[in-house]
């Protein structure tokens, strides 16, 4: 099909542009520059184009105006588009070889498509409008101005406020994404990404074709990689714009979105109550110190107990009560913590929480701070704590609502399958009345206005029962059930901390010891815990030796483990276990990392002589071979940030209690 005078002139300009940029072929971007240059030629000093008769001049002007009208529909001007294209097709660093400039295969394809479009319009030639329409559809995708030209927008529904506690709890960030195409051209074969400045970025999500004047919901679940260091180090609230990108081009949102990022000390006590379990951190040095000091109180109460493990293994029906007493007396007599009556907040639904280290450093805390502190101590000594909130004041006129936190502890252990959040006040009260759950007032061991040295333990227990009896339950967080649902302790505070995958592996190892009734938890249990992780590094390393090796390793490890008559949840740690954990901590320190990662645990298992080595021997794999395979899959470097699902947790892994 023949070309119009406008297309012929634009092609000459495109060839000149290609030659000037040291290109041997005319690319589609050069054709766009040529079409956008017609307007410049026509308006240059008001003079007519040389060697062009008046009738032809008018025809070119008509075609140029048609191009301008087309671009105007996409909020773009020829001059702006021409400059974009010139930046995109900057001069290349080599000289042309002297050949005659021809059209590239891409340009020929554009002309072929333009001919089809002209035929559909019942035209006998390719004019500038047909050519520009085709170029916008086929050649424009890499540019920043794609959204303006295509009239594309993105509608996103997401959390308005976010912080590290929600990210660590894998709370969904984005709930829905919709691509809206108000333009005249389809959006096809594209990929979408969402970013939150320096704090988070999603993986690429494929978009189904979005026809002109239509919209499409993105079905792919966005996976976000959050920068945990940035979120953990945030000291003050900041607002960060949410941005959408299609094939590298920034796309406007239907309305601007700013996400408020809060420091990690903030807890959303309304919408995400279960995230409170992340604030119970039994691995911190503050908790270790309290537990170690409480051992003296325990020996005073139970003469034949050397430590809390002995009490956990005993058949004493009052073992949980004595554990509570030992921790209570230690906190009351050795620390002298003051009770703070006024909680600090960022908004009505976000309360500022003190971490355990801060409570011990400042020697003060609110009811929730002190409940978290004692819950972490209980979890550290293999008890199953709860934190219950009761409503003690509700003024419908002012809207003021006051809650109070009390501490609970299962007398034996959390029932299998229990929910992380207990909403049923009657069921909770029934468990308290029949003695299944022991409750204490969080105002018991600290110094208060009413009790200058704290309450006697018996009075504290009575006060806890009174709160539960007199006031309606808002909810109770069952820490053990929350752990089994995947709510891990946050990796904050001093002392060896695990990132989420490592924490899951450690907890699964302890679950394996419980399931097999093993008398102690050791390296082979850790091997099983690591193999149970999604996309396990250990499993990927074993796959290098054969497709069935991970399953075979799990079978050998499980069958080789001793079975006993051990009951309950408490398990002593073998020397192998302690050696691997020590080595993992050293590996993390060598990387100057704040947390122990899955790769640290896997490599420590490979580097430490343990019973797990015999599992590898049974597979015919030497330690050196396995270590090299592990280095290969780890790619030597260890990534600190974690991937999170934005719509729902991918799995509900059972979790580590340290």
N, C-alpha and C positions, 0 to 999 in steps of 0.2 A: 504494500500500500504506500502511496506517495505521501510526502510530508508537506505540511503547510509552510508558508513563508516564515511564520514565527518560529516553528520548530527548526527550519533550516538555519535561520540566523542563530538560534540558541545553540544548535549543534556546533556551529563555527566558533562561538564564544567558548563552549565547553572544550573544544579541541585546543584552543589557545590556553585555557586554564590548565589543561593537562600538560601541555608542553612547558608552560611556565613552572609547573611543579615537578618537572623531570619524570613525568609518567609516560610510558610507552602506549598506554591505552586510555581511552575515555571511560571513566567510571560513572555509575549513576549519579554520584554526588556532583561530578562536574556538570552533568546535564541540569541538575537543580540550580547550580550557580548560573548556567547559561540562561535558563528560563527567568530567574530572578533578576538578571542583568538587563532584560529588555526594558523594564521600567526605567532603569538608570539611563540607558541610551536614549530613550524617547524624551526624557526630561532634562537631559544635559544641556544647559544654556539655552533651552528652547529651540535649538537648531534641529532641522530634519536630519535623519540618518543619511550619510553620504551614499550616493549611487542607488538610492531607493526612490521610486516615483511616488507621487502623492497618494494614489490609490493603494499601492502596496504599503505605504507608510500607515495609512488608516487601518489596513488589515492587521498589521503588526500591533498597532495600539489597541485594537479590539481584543486581540489574543492576550496581550499583556494585562489588560484590565480584567479579562476572564480569569487569569492566573491570580491577580490580586483579590478578586472576589472569592475565589476558592480558598486562598490562604486566610482571608478575613473570617471565614466560617470557623477556622481553628485558632482565631485570635493571634495570628502571625502576620508580619509584614515581610515583603520580599527582601528588604535590606537586612532585617534581622536574620532571616533564613540564610541569605547569601553569606553573611559573616560566620554563622555557625558552620556552614559547609566548608568554608575556606580554612577554618581552624581544624576541622576534621581531616581535610586533605592538604595538610601543610606540605611544604617542599620536602622531597626525599633527599637522602644524603648521597645519591649517586647520579651520574650523568646519563641522559638518554643515549641509546645506542644508535641514533640516527635514522631509525626506521620511520616510515610513515605512520602517523598516529591513527589507530583504528579503534573501533568500539570493542570493549571487553565483552566476554560472554554474559556478564551480568547486564550490561547495557543493551545488548542484543535481545536478551530476555524481556527487558523492560519495553523495548519497542514492539516486540511480539505481543505482549499483553496489551499495550496501548492500541495496537491494531485491532485486537479483539474488542476492546472497549469502543473504538470508533465504529466498528461494524455493528455493534449492539445499538449504537446511537444513530444508525443508518447514515453515517457520514462517509464520504469518499476519500478522506485524507485524515492523517493523524495531526490534530492541532495541539496547541500548547496546553489546553485544558485536559485533554486525554492523557498527554504525556505526564503532566504534573500529578494528576490523580493516581496514575500507576506508580510514579516515583514515590509519592507519599506512602503508598501501600506497601511497596516492596523494598525500598532502599533507605527508609528514614529511621529505622528502629534504633540505631546506636546513639542517637542524639539526645541531649538534655531536653530539647524542646518537643520531644515525642508527645508528651501529654497535651500540650497546647494544640498541636496539630491534630491529634486524634480525638481531642475532646474527652480524654479518659480521666476518670476520677476513681478513688477508692474509698469505700465506706468501711470503717473499722469500729467494732465494739470491743472495748477493753476495760480493764480496771483503771479507775481514775487515780488511784493511789496505790503505791507499791513499795515494798522494802525487802530487805534481805530475808526476814523471817518468812514472808510469803513465798519468795523464790526458793528458799531452802525446803519449804514444805511442798514444793511443786504445785502450788495453787495455780490454776489456769489464768493466764494473763490476757490473752485475746480470745474472745468468745465467738466472734464471727467476722468474716471478711467478704466484701462484695465489690466486684469490679463493675463500674458503670461506664458505658461507652455512649457518650452523647454525640460522637462524631459521625462522619459519613463513611468511614473505612472500618473494616473489622480489626479486632485485636486477636491475633492468632499465634500459636506456637510460642507463647511468652512465658516468662517466669517472674514471679513476684517475690520480693523480700521486704521485710519490715525492720526498721532500726529504731533504737532509742538512744540516740547520740552515742556516747562512749560506754553505755551501760549494758546494752543488749542488741543482738541482731538475730533475726530468724534465718533458718536455712531457706533455700530456694523452693518455692511452691509452684508447680505447673498450673497454668490457667487454661481452662477449656476455651475454645474460640468464643469471643464475645462479638456478635454481629453489631452493625451500626444501630444506634438508637435502642440499645437493650442493656441488660445487666445480667451478671452471672455471679452466683455465690461460689467462693473458692472452697472446694470440698477437702482439699489437703489440710491436714492438721499442722499448723505451724510449730516447728521445733525451735525454741529460742536458746541461744547460748548467752548466758549472762556473765558479766565480769564480776565474779564474786569479790575480788579484792576491792574494786570500786564501791560496791554496795556495802561491804563490811566496814570500809573506812569512812563512810559518809557521816559527817558530824552534825550537819544542819540540813533541814529540808531544802530540796531544789526542785524546780520544775523543768522538765525536759520535753522537747517536742518529739512527737511520734512521726516517723516519715515512712513513706511507701516508695518502692522502686520497682519498675518493670524493665527487665533486661538492661539494668544499669542506668535507666533514666528515672529521675525523680518525678513522681506522680502526685498531683495535688489531692488532698483528702476532701471529702464532701464538706467537712468543716474542720478547722485547725484543732488538733488534739495536743494537749500538754498533759503529761503524766507527772503527778507529784511523787517524788522519791523521798522517803523518810529514812532516818537513821535506823540501824538494826535494833535499837532499844525499843522501838514502837511495836505494840501488839494490837491487832484489830480484835477487840473483845466482842464484837457483834457478828460480823459476817463470817469471820474465820476463827471461831473459838478454838478449834482443834489445833491450830498452829501454836497454841500456848505450849504444847508438848515439846516444841523445839527449844523453848527457853529453859527446860529442865536439862541441865548439862552435867552429868555425873563425872565426866572425865577431867574437869578443871582442877587445878591445884588447890583452889579454895575448898572444894568438896573433899578432896583427898586429905587435906589437913584436918578438917572437922571430923571425918571418919576415924582417922588415926588417933585423934585426941579422945574421941568417944569410946575407944577401946578400954580405956581406964575405967570409965563409968560402967561399961558393960561387965567388966570383971568384978566390979563391986556388987553388981546386981546378980550376976550368975558366976558363982565361984569357979566352976569347972570349965568355963568357956575362955579360950585364948583369944578368940576374935568372933566377928559376926558370922563367918562361915560355919563355925561350930554350932552357933545358935540356929542357923538356918537348917542345918542337917539334923538337929535334935527333934525329938517327938514332943517337946514341950508345947502344949496348946497355947501357952502365953508367950511364945517366942516373939511374935510380932509386937505385943505390948511392951516387952522388955527392950526390944530394939528401939521402939519409939522413946521409951524412957531414957535410955542411954544417950541418944542423940539430943533429946530435949534438955537433959541436965547439962550436957556439954555446952550447948549453945547458950543456955541461960547463965551458967556459972563462969564460963571461960571467956565469953565474948562481950557480954553487956550491951547487946544491940538495942537501940532505941526505936520505938514504934513511931512511924510517921503517919499522921492522920490524913493529910491531903495528898491524893494521888496527882501526878502531873500528866497532862494530856496534850496532844497536838490537835485533836478534834474530839467531839463527843465519843466517837467510836474507836479512837486510837489512844491507848494508854501508854505512857512511858514506863518501862520496866527496868529495874536495876538487875544487872547480871550478878551472879554469885560473888565474883571477885569484888564488885563494887560494894555490895552489902557488907562484906567483911572489911574492906578498906575504909568505908565511911561509917560503919557500925550503926546503920539505920536502914529502915525499909518500910514499905507499906505492906498491907495484908497480902497482896499478890506477890511482892518481892520475897517475903518471908515464907510464903507457901511454896514458892518455887525452890527456895533454898533447902527447905526440909524435904521436899519431894525428891530433889537430886540426891540428897544424903540417903534417903530410903532406897532409891533405885540403885545407888552405888553398892549397897549392902544386900542386894538381891531381894528387896521387898517391892511390892506392887502398889505405888501410891496413887492417890486421886487428888484433884484440886476441885473443890465445889464452890460455886458462887451462889449466894442467896440474896434475895432482894429485901433489904431492910427498910427502905424508904422509897415512896413513889408519890410525888406531888403532881396530880393531873393538871393543876392550874399552871404551874411553872414548868412542868415537864422534867423536873429534877428527879433523877433516879440514883439511888445509892446502893451499891452492891458490897458485899463483904465476902472474903475468901476464907474458907476453912480447909484444913488438911485432912485427907482420909488415907487409910491404908487397909488393904485387904488382910484379914486375919490369916488366911492361908495363901491363896493366890487368886489372881484375876481369872474368872471363869473363861473357858475356851469360847471363842466367837463373840466375846463381849464387844459392844460398840465403843469407838473412841470417845464419843460424847454421850453422856447419859442425860436425857431430857425428862424422863419420867420421875417426877419428884416422889411419888408414892412408892415406886419400886426402890429408889435410893433410900428412902426413909425406912422401908421394911428391912433392907440390908443392915442399916445402922441399928435398928431396934433388936434384931436377932443376933447382933454381934459379928456379922460377916465383915462389916466395915467398921474400923475404929476411926473416930474423928476427933480432931483437936482444933481449938481456936488458934488462929494465926497470931493473935494478940497475947498468947500464953507465955512464951519464953522471952519476948523482948520487954524492955522497960516501958511502962505506960504511965499515964497520969494516975490511973487507979491503983496500979501495982508497980511501985518504984523498983522492985527487984524481979518483976515478973510474977506470974501466977504459980502456985504449987501445981504439980503435974495433975493431980486428981481434979483440981478446980478447972484446969484447962480442958480436960476431957469432958467435964460436965458442961462447960461453956460451949464446947463444940457441939455436943448433943442438943443443947438448948437452941442454938442457931438453926440447926436442921429441923427441929421440932416446931419452932415458932414462925419461921420465915419460909416463904415459897422458894423452891429451888429454881434458879435460872438455868443452870446446867452444871454437870460435873465432867471434868476431863479425866478419863482413865488412862494413865500414862502408858501402862503396859499394852493396852488395847490399841492406843495410838501408835505405839512402836510397831506393832504387828501390822498396822495399816500403812506403815511407811513413813510416819512422822519422826524424823531423826533429830537427835540433839544438834543444835547449831554448833558450827565449828568456831566458837568464840571463847575468849578467856585464855588465861595462861595454862600451860600443860599440853600434853600430846593430844591433838584433836584429829578426828577422822573426817575426810570429806564424805559425801553421801555414799558413793559406791563402796568405799572401804568400810564405812560403818555398816552397810547392809551385809557385806561379806562376814564381818565379825559377828554380827547378830545371828546370821544364818548358821555360822559355825556352832554357836551356843545352842541354837535350836536343834541342830543335828545331835549334839551331845545329849540333850533332853530326850529326843525321839528314840535314840538308841540306848537310853539308860546308862550311858557311859559314866564311870565314876569321876572323870575329869575331862576338861576340854583341852585338846592338844592340836598339833600341827595337821594331822589328818582331817580333823573337823574343819580347820581353816581351809584346807585344800577343797573340801566339799562346798564350803561357803563361797569360795572364789569361783568355783566351777558353776555355781548356781546363779551367778550374776548374768544379766542380759548382755550379750556380746562380750562375754568374759575374755579378758586378756589371757588368762591361764588356758582357757579352752581353745582360743585361737592359736596359741603357741603349740598346744598338743596336736592340733589339726595338721600342723606342718609335718607330723610324723605318720599321718594316716587319718582317714575320715572317721573311724570309730574310736580313736584314742581318748577323747574326753569322757565318753560314756564308760569306756573300759577302766579308765583311771578312777572314776567315781565308784564303780562297782568294786574294784580291788580295795580302795580306801575304806569303803563301808564294811565289807566282809572281814577286813583285817582288824577292825576296831573291837576292843573288848566290850562286852555287855556285862552289866551288873544289875544290882537291885536299887540303884540310886533313884531317889524320888525327889520331888520338888524341882525348883529351877536353879538353885545354887550349884555351881560346879567349880571345884578347885581347878587351878591352872597348872598344867604340866610344865616341867622345865623347858621342853621344846617350845611350848606356846610362848612362854616369857622370853625365850631367846629370839624367836621370830619377831615378836613385837618390839623388842629392843633394837634389833637390826633395822626394822622398818622405820623406827624413829630416827636412827642414824642416817638412813638414806634420805629422809625428808629434810634433815638438817643440812646435809651436803648440798641439797638444792636450794637451801635457804627458804624452804617452804613453810607456811604456817600450819599446814595440815598433812597428814599421812594419806596418800592416795592408794588406789587399787594397785597401781604398778609397784608402789613401795612394798606392799604386802606380798605381792607375787614374787618380786625379786628377792625379798628377804627369805621367802620360803625356798627359793632356788639356791640362795647363798648360805643357808644355815643347815648344818647337819642335823636332820631330824628323821622321825619315822616316815615322813612324807617321801623322803629319798628312796625308801624301799618300794614305795608304790611305783616310782619311776623305774627302778631296777626291774620290777616285774613286767614293765612295758618294754624293756630292752632299750631304755633311754638313759644315757649318762647325765649326770648333773651338768657337766660342761655343755653337752648338746642342748639340754633344756634351757640353760641360761642364755645361750646364743639365740635360740628360737624366741625366747621371751624378749630379748633385746630387739630382735627383728620386728615383732609385732608392736612393741612399745615405740618403735622408731626412735629409741634412745630418749627423745624428749618426752616430757610428761606434761599434758595440758591441765592447767589448774581449773579452768571453768568447766561447768557441766552443762549438758544439753537437757532442756526441760520441755515437756509437752505443754502446749498452750490450751488444750481443750480438756484434758483429763490425764491423770497419772497413767503412764504406760503399764505399770504394774504396781501392785501393793506389796512391796517386798517386806518381809519381816526384817527387823532392824536390830542394831547392836546395842547391848547394854554395857559395853566396855569390857 
